[in-house]
Amino acid sequence: MRFPRAFVNSTAVLAAAFSCSLPLAAGARPMRAADGIRWEPYETTGADGRPLAGELGRLRVPEDRAEPDGATVEIALVRFRSTNPEPGPPIFFLAGGPGGSGVEGCVGPATGRMVRLIEYGDVIGIEQRGTGRSVPNLADAPEFTNELPLDRPVTREDTIRATRAAIGRMVAHWRERGVDPTAYDTAASADDVEAVRAALGEERIVLWGASYGTHLGLAYLRRHPGRTERAVLFRVEGPDHTFKLPSAVQARLEGLHRLVAADAEAARGVPDFMGSVRSLLARLAEEPVEIAVTARDGAPATIVCGPYDLQMALAGLLDTREGLGHAPLFVRGLLDGDWSILGELALDHRRGPLPSAMTLWMDCASGASAERRARIEREARDPANLLSDAMDGFHVTGCDDGGAGDAGDAFRGPLQSDARVLF
């Protein structure tokens, strides 16, 4: 199988980053005690299809470090021992989301065919507070859904009201169970990473993160200087970049337009991608469409869709690589009069469940500086940004009433670090 040159070159860079940055010790590294971590065997299958044995650990940490004698939460982690007889510092995998599983997510980079992190050091996958095997797991809850009407187009204002009501129910649920929403932020999660490092008895670690994992990694670099040997950060979310700029979303939409125009097969189906999006938004504003859908209980239903439904649907597709690949086919279907996928996506928006409380509180606490908020509001009103602030989702609609704390401007400010980082 042939791989694109850019992929091969990127792989070589990653390998060089680790081989240059993780010098081998003069002798075999002695095992260090992991104070406070309770271990049990853990087995899974590696990305190479081979059995992979590790250790599943659990560590109690304060829920609020300002009250060290108060409530605690349990952080789960996995450790896969390096195959190198003289390994470098352990590699801490920081999952994206927020809310992704570090225990499961670290398996791919640990045992991949092109890059195998276990050849350089132990791989540590952390379940961030409030997710996965950590306790409490804030995804382990009833569904909290929007309750938006189906018989008319909905607006951004409709969504704000419905989402705030659903978030209110979610916050009440967890507060009744003794969970403090303000304890779930990226600064606390970075301190959890430091607690794991200290419990493992390691002087320095390597950070490996993608998407939200880079946001967490940058917070760790700020809060715990001198503890990071190297870091590899993909698809970086900076300290003040949690809320997305409408202009940046527009730039992604225009980038997709150029990709479609450069692909002969795609361009035959959608000769003018941007023009098609504009015309579809205008058409839906003038004449909403009725679409037959299947409700979540399996019953047939009808949903009436307008321009905001299309903005939300396209924003969701632009948010992932897989979605970007589907977007031209989605638009072509609409041009051909097939509205079925729009109906499904709109139904999920109007009646689907919210993300977990952990996802909400982490993102809302990171928030945005006053300057960035003002810019988002200004750009959202600019008709040149076709999707307005749709990609920000519940950040715009629910953070003010979501119960989360505020990480503060110092958290979101410029960052300087002496650590060597591959972005």
PyMOL commands that set and color helices and strands:
alter all, ss='L'
color gray80, all
select helices_A, chain A and resi 5-21+102-105+107-111+117-119+156-176+181-183+186-200+212-223+246-262+264-269+273-286+307-318+321-335+340-351+357-366+370-380+390-392+394-401+409-412
alter helices_A, ss='H'
color red, helices_A
select strands_A, chain A and resi 38-45+51-62+72-80+91-94+123-127+205-210+228-234+289-294+300-305+420-422
alter strands_A, ss='S'
color yellow, strands_A
deselect
rebuild
show_as cartoon
